[in-house]
Amino acid sequence: MVVVNASIERFGESSASRDMAASARVFDEIVDLRARQMRAATDVLARDFGFREALATGDEPTLSSALRNLRDRSQAASAFVVGLDGTIISDGSSRLPPVEDIWGELDSGKNKGVIELGGKLALATASPIEVPDLAGWLVLASPLDKAAMARLAELAAVDFGASVQLQEELPAIATSGPPGTVVEANDAARNLYWVSSLPSLQDGLAPRLVLRHSLAKALAEYAVLKYLLALVGTTGLVLVVALGWRIARGITRPLSALDDAVRRFGRGEDIIVQVETDDEVGRLASSFNAMVEAIEERERRIIHVGLHDGLTNLPNRKLFIEQLDQALIRRKGNERVLVAYCDLDDFKVVNDTLGHPAGDALLRFVAQCLVDELAEAQVARLGGDEFAVLMVVEDEEESLLPIAQRVQECFERQIKIDGQTADCSASVGVAVAPMDAENGVDLLKHADLALYRAKKEGKSDFHFFEPSLDEQARRRREMELDLRLAIKDGGFELYFQPLYCLRKERLEGFEALIRWNHPKRGLISPTEFIPLAEETGLILQIGDWVVREACRAACEWPDHLTVAVNISPKQFSAPGLASTILQALTNSGLQPNRLELEITESVFIVDVERTLGMLHSLRELGVRIALDDFGTGYSSLSYLRSFPFDKVKIDQSFVRDLTAKGTNANAVIRAITTLAEALGMDTLAEGVESQEQCQILRDEGCGFVQGYLFSKPLPAYAIQELFEQPCFAAREATG
């Protein structure tokens, strides 16, 4: 009886130790799952274009709103952005970690770990924010308080107490053994401790996961068995001998099998114990089987969540890349692996006009269409409004063009969402292995480059990858880096083209034109780098510099001369344009009526009411507003009715046609000048290169001209030399 009692206690202790080790792994996986879920949420927001734009422009209200939304949606304690300069933009919460303690960890590449938040420990994950260079980190923190750890402890198969503590706060008994081992305390409850390290995202922080299990409470479950053995012992030695074999069969073998099963399960094997009895051992075996099934079910859920998109239940990017790599490994002979990278056209418009629930419904509809129409393909959602299709083409003679058309046509739908009709279309980029690449990463990258070309060529179409696209992407990246360097080092300069008044027969001002003299490539045309600056958002910094520099240069001219500056649509839609212009005028001392802002009708496309409000606020500063490239759009006349522009600039395409036969350019010029005069607006013709063109414009009532007939764009020093010429001084003296 003494030996059996000791064996039961040893078995209970061994079982509890193994259960604790298994539960510790479960806790680690659950904490890691929570970290991955939080990281997935921060990755989505960190890649969001609007969020990155808000960070790039310093739009803290938008950033705070997005952070609060992320915090509430993720049921976290805090969300904040750590900038490269050590600043923190929070979600409005006062609970923030010391930035000097976490900045170094983030800069070293760590993306998850424990931080101290308001005196309490919290699990934090971080995602880099690239615009496209690293601009900071988005951090999301979830509490690891008693309530959170209690919820985690409920998932364990046995009764454990769990907590996260700092190394210096641990009880002495918990630190008496090496990490990852079970230590027993000499107290009444015979508590078992398991201590393991947790990753830290804060300098100087040593968090530890502490599991506590009462061995005495666990062994209490065997009390009935002990009493039964004591009763059997009192009946006499004969009865013990007679029942020995039954006891050995009923206890020892099942316990041994259960012990072996626990060890095998601890090694990661799939094991189920056969339940042969309905006694305590049988119930223990049943509990073990239930624990194994629960752990396996949780692992399956964890794996599914980590590899599938929550909205569409399609494979996510990680799983798709694994599927792609497997398809490339299994590719035989002349088989081809086709990857289609798909991006919905104008998906933001659906979200903005119908709401995000409608956008989610559209994504689910598209996902189902792809699965139904491309049953032989593997479909994934890569994030946002991006999908990917993987197909293995076995016939080496089969044309890939119909396949690409099938994929693209899957998106050509009209769907009804909440009674409203939404048009759906997509641009598709296609790359094929082994011709375009032999590994999954390069193949997906080349499909993305082809998608970029399809978007650039008009959307709602597909494009196959070409090697030249890779070279174009490389050159584009190099130019972007050079642009950033030019902004930092002052690599731009302004040229000025004279604006000539035909009525007064004198110079009335200049148009500021940016020039980039690249140290290696020489002078680069604005038509080459301005579109790239628009795409990357660098146009905001360039545009602000142009306004400031133009105002500074114009202050050195005679008082009646004006300076005209082009304002890009992205610069116009960014917040703070009026403040930038006011600051440039104040710092330079230039009179507001000497500054003329030129805009194109494309600024009206997004939000007409907001655009008109911005124009009126600029007009209140005293600056002049000109409508550039008049006559090239479809709505120019309606915009003239909506806002009283000071000047209308006639596009140079009409000026070129003035001397061509069989054109109606004269009538168009006459109509524009008559309309502008009736509305009280000046007219200026661009691109005047001959006296004949100039005379026709004069006869048709055009007030101002500019072009090579009078002067090419001149650098600032040449403008000063122009003012010093005797002919200019004499003309200024006579008016």
ZAMARGU-4260 file (C-alpha; in steps of 0.2 Angstrom, whole numbers, plus 5000, padded with zeros to 4 digits):
<rodrens>
0) 5000/5000/5000 | 5014/5012/5004 | 5023/5008/4988 | 5007/5010/4978 | 5003/5027/4987
5) 5020/5033/4983 | 5019/5027/4965 | 5002/5037/4963 | 5010/5052/4970 | 5025/5051/4958
10) 5014/5047/4943 | 5003/5062/4948 | 5018/5073/4949 | 5025/5067/4933 | 5008/5069/4924
15) 5006/5086/4931 | 5024/5091/4926 | 5020/5085/4908 | 5003/5093/4908 | 5012/5109/4913
20) 5025/5108/4900 | 5011/5104/4887 | 5001/5119/4893 | 5016/5130/4893 | 5017/5126/4874
25) 4999/5130/4872 | 5001/5146/4881 | 5016/5151/4870 | 5006/5147/4854 | 4991/5157/4860
30) 5001/5172/4864 | 5010/5170/4848 | 4993/5169/4839 | 4987/5185/4847 | 5003/5193/4842
35) 5001/5187/4824 | 4983/5193/4824 | 4988/5210/4830 | 5003/5210/4818 | 4991/5206/4804
40) 4980/5221/4809 | 4995/5233/4810 | 5002/5227/4793 | 4985/5231/4785 | 4984/5248/4792
45) 5003/5252/4789 | 5001/5247/4771 | 4985/5258/4769 | 4989/5272/4756 | 4978/5284/4766
50) 4987/5281/4782 | 5004/5282/4775 | 4999/5298/4766 | 4993/5305/4783 | 5010/5301/4791
55) 5020/5308/4776 | 5010/5324/4777 | 5010/5325/4796 | 4991/5324/4797 | 4989/5319/4816
60) 4970/5320/4817 | 4968/5307/4803 | 4982/5296/4811 | 4974/5297/4828 | 4957/5293/4821
65) 4965/5278/4812 | 4974/5272/4828 | 4958/5273/4838 | 4949/5263/4825 | 4963/5250/4825
70) 4964/5249/4844 | 4945/5247/4846 | 4944/5234/4831 | 4958/5224/4839 | 4951/5225/4856
75) 4968/5232/4862 | 4974/5244/4875 | 4983/5256/4865 | 4989/5260/4847 | 5002/5273/4842
80) 5015/5277/4829 | 5034/5279/4833 | 5043/5290/4821 | 5061/5289/4816 | 5064/5305/4825
85) 5058/5297/4841 | 5041/5306/4841 | 5025/5296/4846 | 5008/5299/4838 | 4995/5291/4850
90) 4977/5286/4848 | 4972/5299/4862 | 4977/5287/4876 | 4988/5293/4890 | 4996/5276/4892
95) 5012/5276/4882 | 5029/5268/4884 | 5045/5278/4886 | 5049/5281/4867 | 5068/5280/4871
100) 5066/5262/4878 | 5057/5255/4863 | 5064/5265/4849 | 5081/5255/4849 | 5072/5239/4849
105) 5061/5244/4834 | 5076/5251/4825 | 5085/5234/4827 | 5070/5225/4818 | 5060/5218/4832
110) 5042/5217/4828 | 5034/5209/4844 | 5037/5208/4862 | 5031/5214/4880 | 5031/5232/4884
115) 5026/5242/4900 | 5011/5252/4897 | 5004/5263/4911 | 5013/5253/4924 | 5006/5237/4917
120) 5013/5224/4905 | 5006/5222/4888 | 5009/5212/4872 | 5015/5223/4858 | 5017/5221/4839
125) 5025/5233/4827 | 5024/5235/4808 | 5036/5246/4798 | 5027/5261/4789 | 5036/5263/4772
130) 5031/5278/4761 | 5040/5270/4753 | 5055/5272/4763 | 5054/5268/4782 | 5045/5282/4791
135) 5041/5274/4807 | 5033/5260/4816 | 5014/5256/4820 | 5013/5248/4837 | 4998/5239/4844
140) 4998/5234/4862 | 4986/5222/4871 | 4986/5220/4890 | 4993/5205/4899 | 4984/5209/4915
145) 4976/5196/4927 | 4959/5196/4917 | 4968/5193/4901 | 4979/5179/4908 | 4964/5171/4916
150) 4955/5170/4899 | 4971/5162/4892 | 4971/5150/4907 | 4954/5144/4904 | 4960/5137/4887
155) 4972/5125/4896 | 4966/5107/4898 | 4970/5107/4917 | 4968/5120/4931 | 4983/5132/4930
160) 4986/5150/4936 | 4995/5161/4923 | 5004/5178/4925 | 5017/5188/4916 | 5029/5196/4928
165) 5046/5205/4927 | 5061/5195/4931 | 5065/5205/4947 | 5047/5202/4953 | 5047/5183/4953
170) 5046/5174/4969 | 5063/5166/4974 | 5057/5148/4972 | 5051/5152/4954 | 5069/5157/4949
175) 5078/5142/4958 | 5078/5132/4942 | 5083/5135/4924 | 5070/5142/4913 | 5058/5129/4905
180) 5059/5117/4919 | 5046/5113/4933 | 5050/5119/4951 | 5040/5113/4966 | 5038/5124/4981
185) 5038/5117/4999 | 5021/5124/5004 | 5005/5116/5009 | 4998/5117/4991 | 5014/5110/4984
190) 5013/5122/4970 | 5023/5118/4954 | 5031/5133/4945 | 5035/5134/4926 | 5045/5150/4921
195) 5049/5154/4903 | 5055/5170/4894 | 5045/5181/4884 | 5052/5192/4870 | 5054/5210/4875
200) 5051/5226/4864 | 5057/5238/4878 | 5075/5240/4883 | 5079/5234/4900 | 5063/5224/4902
205) 5064/5205/4906 | 5046/5198/4905 | 5043/5180/4911 | 5028/5169/4908 | 5024/5160/4925
210) 5013/5145/4926 | 5007/5139/4943 | 4999/5122/4947 | 4994/5115/4964 | 5001/5097/4965
215) 4991/5094/4981 | 4975/5098/4972 | 4979/5087/4957 | 4984/5073/4969 | 4967/5075/4978
220) 4958/5067/4963 | 4967/5051/4968 | 4960/5051/4986 | 4946/5039/4982 | 4958/5027/4975
225) 4969/5028/4990 | 4954/5025/5002 | 4949/5010/4991 | 4967/5003/4993 | 4966/5005/5012
230) 4950/4996/5013 | 4957/4982/5002 | 4972/4981/5014 | 4962/4979/5029 | 4953/4964/5022
235) 4969/4954/5024 | 4984/4948/5014 | 4974/4934/5006 | 4962/4945/4998 | 4976/4957/4992
240) 4985/4943/4984 | 4969/4936/4976 | 4965/4953/4969 | 4983/4958/4965 | 4982/4952/4947
245) 4966/4962/4944 | 4973/4977/4952 | 4989/4976/4941 | 4978/4974/4926 | 4965/4988/4931
250) 4978/5001/4936 | 4996/4998/4932 | 4994/4995/4913 | 4982/5009/4910 | 4992/5021/4920
255) 5008/5015/4910 | 4999/5017/4894 | 4993/5034/4899 | 5011/5039/4905 | 5018/5033/4888
260) 5004/5042/4879 | 5008/5058/4888 | 5027/5057/4884 | 5023/5053/4866 | 5011/5068/4865
265) 5024/5079/4873 | 5036/5074/4858 | 5022/5080/4846 | 5015/5064/4841 | 4996/5061/4838
270) 4990/5049/4851 | 4973/5043/4858 | 4972/5032/4873 | 4960/5017/4873 | 4948/5019/4887
275) 4944/5001/4894 | 4936/5005/4911 | 4924/5017/4918 | 4934/5020/4934 | 4946/5035/4939
280) 4959/5028/4927 | 4947/5027/4913 | 4940/5044/4917 | 4958/5051/4917 | 4961/5043/4900
285) 4945/5051/4894 | 4951/5068/4901 | 4968/5065/4892 | 4959/5061/4876 | 4948/5076/4878
290) 4963/5087/4881 | 4972/5081/4866 | 4957/5084/4855 | 4955/5101/4862 | 4973/5106/4859
295) 4973/5099/4841 | 4957/5108/4837 | 4964/5124/4844 | 4980/5121/4833 | 4969/5118/4818
300) 4960/5135/4821 | 4976/5144/4824 | 4984/5137/4808 | 4968/5141/4798 | 4967/5159/4805
305) 4985/5162/4801 | 4984/5156/4783 | 4967/5162/4778 | 4959/5179/4775 | 4945/5182/4788
310) 4933/5191/4776 | 4933/5180/4761 | 4940/5164/4769 | 4952/5163/4754 | 4971/5159/4757
315) 4981/5174/4762 | 4997/5180/4755 | 5008/5168/4766 | 4998/5153/4761 | 4998/5158/4743
320) 5016/5160/4742 | 5018/5142/4750 | 5006/5135/4737 | 5016/5144/4723 | 5032/5137/4729
325) 5025/5120/4730 | 5018/5121/4712 | 5035/5127/4706 | 5043/5112/4715 | 5031/5100/4708
330) 5031/5107/4690 | 5035/5094/4677 | 5043/5095/4660 | 5035/5108/4649 | 5022/5113/4662
335) 5020/5131/4665 | 5014/5140/4681 | 5004/5155/4678 | 5001/5169/4692 | 4989/5182/4689
340) 4990/5197/4701 | 4973/5206/4701 | 4968/5223/4708 | 4951/5230/4708 | 4948/5247/4699
345) 4942/5261/4709 | 4938/5251/4724 | 4940/5266/4735 | 4926/5275/4726 | 4914/5260/4731
350) 4920/5262/4749 | 4918/5281/4749 | 4901/5282/4741 | 4893/5266/4747 | 4902/5263/4763
355) 4914/5250/4769 | 4901/5236/4772 | 4897/5238/4753 | 4916/5236/4749 | 4917/5221/4760
360) 4902/5213/4751 | 4910/5217/4734 | 4926/5208/4740 | 4916/5193/4745 | 4906/5193/4729
365) 4922/5194/4719 | 4930/5180/4729 | 4916/5169/4726 | 4915/5173/4707 | 4934/5168/4706
370) 4932/5152/4715 | 4916/5147/4704 | 4923/5152/4687 | 4941/5146/4690 | 4938/5129/4698
375) 4955/5122/4693 | 4964/5137/4700 | 4970/5142/4717 | 4963/5159/4722 | 4970/5170/4736
380) 4967/5187/4743 | 4983/5196/4746 | 4976/5210/4755 | 4965/5225/4752 | 4957/5224/4735
385) 4971/5213/4728 | 4968/5195/4723 | 4980/5182/4715 | 4976/5167/4704 | 4988/5152/4702
390) 4986/5140/4688 | 4996/5125/4681 | 4996/5124/4662 | 5000/5106/4657 | 4999/5108/4638
395) 5014/5117/4632 | 5005/5122/4616 | 4990/5130/4625 | 4989/5149/4623 | 4990/5159/4639
400) 4980/5173/4632 | 4962/5165/4634 | 4967/5161/4652 | 4972/5179/4656 | 4955/5185/4648
405) 4945/5172/4658 | 4953/5179/4674 | 4950/5197/4669 | 4932/5193/4664 | 4928/5186/4681
410) 4929/5204/4688 | 4918/5212/4674 | 4902/5212/4683 | 4888/5224/4689 | 4882/5219/4706
415) 4868/5226/4718 | 4873/5230/4736 | 4859/5236/4747 | 4848/5241/4732 | 4862/5251/4723
420) 4872/5245/4708 | 4891/5245/4708 | 4902/5242/4693 | 4916/5230/4696 | 4932/5228/4685
425) 4950/5224/4688 | 4967/5226/4681 | 4977/5210/4680 | 4996/5207/4678 | 5002/5190/4673
430) 5019/5181/4675 | 5023/5164/4669 | 5036/5152/4676 | 5049/5146/4670 | 5050/5160/4657
435) 5048/5175/4668 | 5055/5168/4685 | 5059/5151/4693 | 5055/5156/4711 | 5039/5161/4719
440) 5045/5178/4726 | 5051/5184/4709 | 5036/5177/4699 | 5024/5187/4711 | 5035/5202/4709
445) 5035/5201/4690 | 5016/5199/4690 | 5015/5215/4701 | 5025/5224/4688 | 5014/5219/4674
450) 4999/5224/4685 | 5007/5241/4687 | 5008/5243/4668 | 4990/5237/4666 | 4985/5251/4678
455) 4995/5264/4669 | 4988/5259/4652 | 4970/5263/4657 | 4964/5249/4669 | 4951/5236/4666
460) 4964/5226/4656 | 4977/5213/4658 | 4996/5214/4654 | 5009/5200/4653 | 5026/5203/4661
465) 5040/5209/4650 | 5059/5210/4655 | 5058/5228/4651 | 5046/5231/4665 | 5059/5225/4678
470) 5072/5237/4671 | 5059/5251/4671 | 5055/5247/4689 | 5073/5248/4693 | 5075/5265/4684
475) 5060/5272/4693 | 5066/5267/4710 | 5083/5275/4706 | 5075/5291/4700 | 5064/5291/4716
480) 5079/5289/4727 | 5088/5303/4717 | 5072/5314/4719 | 5073/5312/4738 | 5091/5316/4737
485) 5088/5332/4727 | 5074/5337/4739 | 5086/5335/4753 | 5101/5343/4745 | 5092/5357/4735
490) 5095/5350/4718 | 5081/5359/4710 | 5081/5377/4703 | 5068/5388/4695 | 5068/5395/4678
495) 5056/5409/4673 | 5047/5412/4656 | 5041/5430/4652 | 5023/5433/4651 | 5020/5447/4638
500) 5005/5459/4638 | 4999/5463/4620 | 4988/5478/4625 | 5002/5487/4635 | 5016/5480/4624
505) 5027/5476/4639 | 5033/5462/4651 | 5020/5459/4664 | 5027/5444/4673 | 5035/5427/4673
510) 5029/5409/4675 | 5040/5399/4687 | 5046/5382/4679 | 5056/5369/4689 | 5072/5362/4682
515) 5082/5347/4689 | 5100/5346/4684 | 5105/5329/4688 | 5123/5327/4693 | 5125/5312/4681
520) 5111/5312/4669 | 5111/5331/4666 | 5095/5341/4664 | 5079/5330/4666 | 5063/5335/4659
525) 5049/5339/4671 | 5038/5328/4661 | 5049/5313/4666 | 5050/5317/4685 | 5035/5326/4689
530) 5023/5311/4686 | 5034/5301/4698 | 5034/5314/4711 | 5015/5314/4710 | 5014/5295/4712
535) 5026/5295/4727 | 5019/5310/4736 | 5036/5320/4734 | 5026/5333/4724 | 5020/5340/4740
540) 5038/5344/4746 | 5043/5350/4729 | 5028/5361/4726 | 5030/5369/4743 | 5048/5373/4738
545) 5043/5380/4722 | 5030/5392/4730 | 5043/5398/4742 | 5057/5400/4730 | 5046/5409/4717
550) 5040/5422/4730 | 5057/5425/4736 | 5064/5428/4718 | 5049/5439/4713 | 5053/5451/4727
555) 5068/5456/4718 | 5059/5461/4702 | 5050/5478/4699 | 5034/5480/4708 | 5022/5478/4694
560) 5029/5461/4688 | 5019/5445/4694 | 5025/5427/4696 | 5014/5412/4691 | 5016/5395/4700
565) 5008/5379/4694 | 4999/5369/4708 | 4998/5351/4706 | 4981/5342/4709 | 4989/5332/4724
570) 4996/5348/4731 | 4980/5356/4729 | 4970/5342/4739 | 4983/5341/4753 | 4979/5351/4769
575) 4989/5366/4773 | 4991/5373/4755 | 4983/5390/4761 | 4995/5390/4776 | 5010/5387/4765
580) 5006/5401/4753 | 5003/5413/4767 | 5019/5408/4775 | 5029/5410/4758 | 5021/5428/4756
585) 5025/5433/4773 | 5043/5427/4773 | 5047/5434/4756 | 5037/5451/4759 | 5029/5448/4741
590) 5012/5457/4739 | 4998/5444/4737 | 4992/5451/4721 | 5009/5448/4713 | 5007/5429/4715
595) 4996/5419/4703 | 4992/5401/4706 | 4989/5390/4690 | 4977/5375/4692 | 4970/5363/4680
600) 4952/5356/4679 | 4958/5339/4686 | 4957/5347/4704 | 4938/5347/4702 | 4936/5328/4699
605) 4937/5322/4717 | 4926/5334/4726 | 4919/5350/4718 | 4912/5358/4733 | 4929/5356/4743
610) 4938/5362/4728 | 4928/5378/4726 | 4929/5381/4745 | 4948/5380/4744 | 4949/5392/4729
615) 4938/5405/4738 | 4950/5403/4753 | 4965/5406/4742 | 4956/5421/4734 | 4954/5428/4751
620) 4973/5429/4753 | 4973/5441/4739 | 4982/5429/4726 | 4976/5428/4708 | 4969/5411/4702
625) 4972/5405/4684 | 4964/5390/4675 | 4977/5381/4665 | 4976/5371/4649 | 4959/5378/4645
630) 4949/5369/4632 | 4957/5352/4634 | 4945/5345/4646 | 4926/5341/4645 | 4920/5353/4659
635) 4930/5368/4657 | 4915/5379/4654 | 4906/5373/4669 | 4920/5377/4680 | 4921/5395/4673
640) 4903/5397/4679 | 4907/5390/4696 | 4922/5401/4700 | 4927/5418/4694 | 4945/5415/4688
645) 4957/5429/4686 | 4965/5422/4670 | 4961/5408/4657 | 4977/5400/4649 | 4973/5394/4632
650) 4982/5377/4628 | 4996/5378/4616 | 4988/5364/4605 | 4976/5378/4599 | 4990/5390/4596
655) 5000/5377/4585 | 4984/5375/4574 | 4983/5394/4571 | 4994/5393/4556 | 4988/5376/4550
660) 4976/5375/4535 | 4959/5367/4537 | 4957/5370/4556 | 4945/5380/4566 | 4958/5386/4579
665) 4955/5404/4575 | 4936/5402/4579 | 4940/5393/4595 | 4953/5407/4601 | 4940/5420/4597
670) 4926/5411/4607 | 4938/5409/4622 | 4943/5427/4622 | 4925/5433/4620 | 4919/5422/4634
675) 4933/5427/4645 | 4930/5445/4642 | 4912/5444/4645 | 4916/5435/4662 | 4929/5448/4666
680) 4944/5437/4665 | 4961/5439/4656 | 4967/5427/4643 | 4984/5420/4640 | 4990/5410/4625
685) 5004/5397/4628 | 5017/5391/4616 | 5018/5406/4605 | 5033/5403/4593 | 5030/5415/4578
690) 5025/5432/4574 | 5011/5426/4563 | 5004/5417/4578 | 5006/5432/4589 | 4997/5443/4577
695) 4982/5432/4575 | 4981/5431/4594 | 4982/5450/4595 | 4968/5451/4582 | 4957/5439/4591
700) 4958/5449/4607 | 4970/5438/4617 | 4978/5449/4631 | 4994/5440/4636 | 5006/5428/4627
705) 5021/5417/4632 | 5032/5406/4622 | 5049/5405/4613 | 5045/5420/4602 | 5049/5431/4616
710) 5060/5420/4627 | 5064/5403/4633 | 5063/5400/4651 | 5078/5409/4660 | 5087/5405/4676
715) 5085/5418/4690 | 5102/5427/4687 | 5097/5429/4669 | 5081/5438/4674 | 5091/5451/4684
720) 5102/5453/4669 | 5087/5457/4659 | 5081/5470/4671 | 5098/5479/4669 | 5097/5480/4650
725) 5095/5498/4644 | 5080/5494/4633 | 5071/5486/4648 | 5075/5501/4659 | 5069/5514/4646
730) 5053/5504/4643 | 5049/5504/4662 | 5053/5523/4663 | 5040/5526/4649 | 5027/5514/4655
</rodrens>
